[in-house]
Amino acid sequence: MLTIESLTHLGMGRVSDGQSLLPRVLPGEEVDVAQDGTVRIVTPSTDRVAAPCRHFKSCGGCAMQHATDAFVADWKQDIVVKALAARGLSPEFRPIKTSPAQSRRRAKLSGRRTKKGAMVGFHARASGTLVQVPECQLLTPALIASFPALEALTVLACSRKGEIDLTVTEAALGPDVLVGTDKDLTPPLRVELAALANQYGLSRLVWNEEPVVTINPPAQDFGGVSAVPPPGAFLQATTHGETALRGAVAEITQGAARIADLFAGCGTFALPLAKRAEVHAVEGESAMLEALDRGWREGRELRRVTTETRDLFRRPLEADELRHFDAAVIDPPRAGAEAQIATLAASDVKVIALVSCNPVTFARDAQTLVEAGFAMPWVQVVDQFRWSPHTEVVAGFTRK
């Protein structure tokens, strides 16, 4: 019999033998592990609950449905606390904000043909096995309702033995679907796909990088300003999580007249901030900036927004380029933005809103700013990847 000592940041249980890592266990539990690797819970934790989704045991989409919401919230917040403590930082933490069930508005699914038609779903944990998830408790009802369309697409797009990628995003006027496949888009197939999109009410259908049909522009609302992202573009996972992050960023940058939005994407922060400030949006992907610019031009009562396509990893904005800004917002990928943070630390910018999806790189970048003379009064953890090991963090930094 083994005892679960603690969980890793990925939700795997460290056991008393000091060698094994087990999935879907909780600290303090006593378990038996069979020769085939099957884990039997002998003494369950008081934090253990029945998984709300019937697909949990077979699907690899979730890692923590076996724990109470309170446990998961404390565990995720503690991951950020420990990452900052390792850097000598101990700011105040605001209560975590967790997105509700059935709120994930974007998903990357896989499709495979079968003898009777097709199946669409997620892969099992660490496996190539595809699992259908018709009652998934993560995805919005609108995404679940798109499954018949995705299955029909799979029949057209997939070879007998292969798989296709299906990136589907909820939009007000119908699902926005990007198909990833090695099958060529022929003129006859294009006609079939357009008919399918009309039949199932898709707003847009894109084949690899080639648009097939746009029936209704799949606009997204960014704090009251509408923009149409390019196919498969990054969006915050839930509207609940985006609202929480946007509210924190607005609070941090309150009073700033000119704001630099770095890694701006399609305008998650830039467009709503333009209601009260001039914004310079910088992003490495030109298509995302084009969407942001169109959203700004078609918006109402917005201050000036300028855009700049630039690789901020190789060419961060330098201190002299930042001298015109009262505040900066930075939301980098998981690798963080070490070079850009360094130039921000050396600049005259007084206020920085740092958003991150990686507690480790967030802590590294936060340490750089604090050592440069910034105060970090509070941290907000936002859990929009419910039941997964992933989490978002936002904090404000004010130059002392």
N, C-alpha and C positions, 0 to 999 in steps of 0.2 A: 504494500500500500504506500502511496506517495501523498505528500502534502503540498498544496500549491502555496508557495511563499509570497509571490507578488506577480504583477503583470508587467510585461514590457510595454513600450510605447506603441507597439503594434497590436496589443491585446493578447499576446501569447502568455500562457502561464509558466512561470519559472517554478520548477518542482524541487523537492528537498534533496533529490540525488545530485543536484547541481549540474546536470548534463542535459536534461530534456526540456523542451518547450512544447506545451500542449495548447491546442485551440479550445475556445469555448468553455473555459473553466474560470474560477474566481478565487481570489486570495482566501486562504483558510480552509478550502475544501480538501477532503481526502478522496483520492481517486485510485482506481485500479486500471492498469493498462494491459490489455490483452496482447498476445504475440502479433496479431494482425494490426495493432495500433489503435484498436477501438478503446475509447476512454469510457469507463463507468464511474459515475459519481456515487461515492459511498456515503459521504457526509456533505450535504449541500450547504452552501453559504446562505445566510438569511437574505442576501441581496440577489439570490437567484430567482428568476421568474420564468413562467412559460413564454416562449417566444411568440410574439403577436402575429408572425407570418408563418404560414404552413410550409413555405419553401425554405425556411431558414437552415434546416439540416442538410439540404442538398445544394442550395445555391451559394455561390461564393461572394455575393454582393454585400453581405452584412457580416460583421464580426462580433457584435455585442448585444444581440437581441435577448440573450439569456440573462441579462443583468437589469436591475431596476434603473429607471431614468436618473434617479438621484445618484446612484453609484457611478454611472457613466459620466454624468456631469462633473462629479468630484474628480474622477480619474482623469478626464480630459483637462480640467483646469490645473490639476496637479502636474501634468506633463509640462505645461507652460511655466508653472511656478519653479519646477526643478531646472528647466532649461535656463531660466533667468538667474536662479540662485547659483548655478555653475559658473556664471559670469559675474558673480558678486552683486547682483541686482535684486532688490526686494520691494517692488512698488506695490501700491494698493491694487487689489483686484475687485472689479465690479462683478456682480452676479452674472454667471454665464447665460447666454441667450441661445436656446436650442430650437431649431426648426421643428415644426410638428411632423407627424407621420403623413405620408402621401403628399409631400410638398416638393419633391425633387422634380424640377421642370425640364431637365435636360438629361439625357442618358445615352450612353454608347452601348448598344446591344449587338448581338451577333445573330445571324440567320443561317439556317441550313435546310436544304430540301430533304423531304422524307418521301416514302412511297405514297403516302396519302396527301401530300401537299408540302407543307413547310412548318418549321418551328422557329420561334424567336425567343431569346432570353439571355441570361447571363451564364458564364461558365462556373462550374463548381470550383471550390477552393483548390488552387494549385493543380488544376486539371484542364484538359481540353474538352471535357464532357460538357455539352450544352444543356442547360436546364430551363425549361419553360417556366415563366413566372406570371401567370394570368392574375394572381391575387397579390402581387407585390405590394408591400406596405410602405415602400419608399416613394414610388413614382406617383405623380398626380393622376387623378382619374382620367384626365384628357390624354395622358401618355398611354395609360392602359387601354383606353378606347381606340388608340391608333394601331394596336397589335394586328387586327385583321388586315389593315393596309400594309403593314410591314411584312406579314406573311405572304401576301400577294406579290409584293416587290421581290421577296426572296425567291419565289418560284421563277420570276423573270430574270433575276440577276445572278443566281447562284448555279454553279455546276453541280453535278450529282454528288461529288465527293468533297467539295470545298465548302467554305464559309464566306459570308460577306459581313461587312461592318455596317451598322445602321445607327447613325447619329440622329436622334430625334429631339426636337426642342418644341415645347409648347408655345404657341402663339395665339393671339386673340381670334384670328380668322382661319385657324386650321394648323395642323402640325407642319413643322419645317423639317424636312428629311434630307439627309445627306447619305448617299449610298457609296460605300467603298468596296469595289469589286475589280477583278481582273478581266471581266467580260467587256468586250468592245460595245460601244454605243452606236448601233447601226441606225439608219433612217427608219426601217420598219419598227425596231425596238423603241425608238423615240416616240413614235405614234402610239404604241401600246402603253408606254409609261405615262404619256400625257393623258390618255383616256383613264388610266388607273388613278392618277392624281385627281381628276375631276370626279370620278366615281366615289372616292373616299374622302373628298374634301380637304386635300392637302393644300396648304398655302403655297409651298414651294417644294420642288423636287430637284435635287442636284445629283448628277452621276459622276463620281470622283470629283473632278474640279469643273465639270462642264454642266451648266444649267440646262435642265430639260424643260421645265415650265414654272412660271410664277403666276399663280391664279390670283392670289392676294399677297401683297408685301407682308412678310412675317415680322412686323414691327414689334419691338420690345419697349416697354415703358421704363425710362430711367428717371425716376423721381418727378414725373409729370412732363417729361420731354421724350418724344418718340424717336426711335432710330431703328433702322433695319440692318442688323449685323450681317456680315458675309457668311456664307454657308459654313457650319461647324465652328463658328467663332466662339471664343471663350465667353461664358457668362457665369455670374455667380450661381451656385447650384439651386438656390431657392430664393423666391421673392422675399421671404421672411428674413433670411440671412443677409440679403443685399440691403434691405431696409435698415437692419441693425448696423451694418458697416457704414452705410451712407449717413445715418444719423450721427454716428460717432465722428466721422470725418467732418461733417458740417459743424459739429460742436467744437472740434479742435481748431478749425480754420475760421471760426466766427470773427468777423471784423476785418479780415484780410481783403484788400482791394484787388490785388493781383496774385494769382495762384498758379504755380507750375504743377501740372498733373503728369507724373512720370510713370511709364508703363500704363498709359491711359486706356488701352483697349478701345472699345466702341463708345465710351463715354459714361461708364457707370458712375463716376464721380464728377467728371468735367461738365457734363450737361446740366445736372441739377445745381452745381456750384455756380454756373453761369447766370443763374437767376439773380445773383447778388454780387458777383465779382467777375473781373476779366480773367480768362483762363488760357494758359498755353499748354496744349496737350501734346505729349511726346510719346511715340509708340514705334516699335520696330516693324510692324506689319502695316503697309500702306492701305490695304483694303479695309482694315478696321478704322483707320483714321478717315478714310473717305466716307464711311458710314457715320462716323461721329460728326464730320463736317456737314453732311447732308441733314442730319438731325438738327444741328444748330441753325442752319439756314432756314429750315422749315419750321423751327420753333418760334414762339412768340415771347416778346419782352425779355429777351436774353441779352446779357452783356457780350462783349466781343470774345470770341474763341478763335485762337490760332492753332494750327497743327504743324507738327514737324515729324517726319519719318526719320528715325535714328536708332541705331543699335546702342542702347544705353549700357550694355556690357562692355563693348569695345570703345565707345565714345560717350562716356557720361557727360552730362552738362557740367561744365567747369564752374568754379566759384565766380569768375567774372561774368559768366552768362546768367548766373542765378541772382546777381545783385539787384535786379529790377523787381524781384518777387518778395511779397510779404510772407508767403507761406508756400509750402510744397506738400503735395500728396504723392506717396510712392507705394505702389502695389505690385511688387515684382513676383516672378515665378518662384517655385520652391527653392531654387538655388540662392535666393536673396539677391541683393544688389550691392555687393561689397564695394565696388569701385564708385558707384553713384553715391552711396552713403558717405564715402570718404570725402567726396567733393562737397556734399551738403554740409558735412561737419566743418569743412574749411571755409564755407561761404558765410555771407551775412544774413542768410534766411533765419528769421526769428522763430518760426513755428513749422513743425513737420508732423504730418499725419502718416504713420507707418502702418500699412496693412500687410499681413503675411499669412501664407498657408503652411508655413513650416516653423514650428516653435524653435528649432535649433538655429536656423539662419536668422530668425527674428531676434533671438537673444544676442547673437553675434553683432548684428547691425545696431541693436539697442545699446550695447556696450560701447560701440564706437561713438555714438552720439552723446552718451552720458559722459564719456571721458573727454569729449570736446567741449563740455560745459553746458549741455542740455539737461533740463529736469524732465523726468518721466513720472508725472503725478499719478497716473492710473493706467490700467490695462483692462481691455474688454475681450473676453474669449467669446467667440461666436461659433456654435456648432451647427453648421448647415449640412454636414455630412453625417446625419443621424445614424447611429449604430455602427459607424465605421471608426477606424483609428484616426481619421483626419480631422483637423480643426483649423479654424481661422482665428487670427489675433489682430487687434487694432489698438494702437496707443498713440498718444500725443506727446510731442517733445517740444519744450519751450526753452529758448536760450536764456540762461540766467543773467 
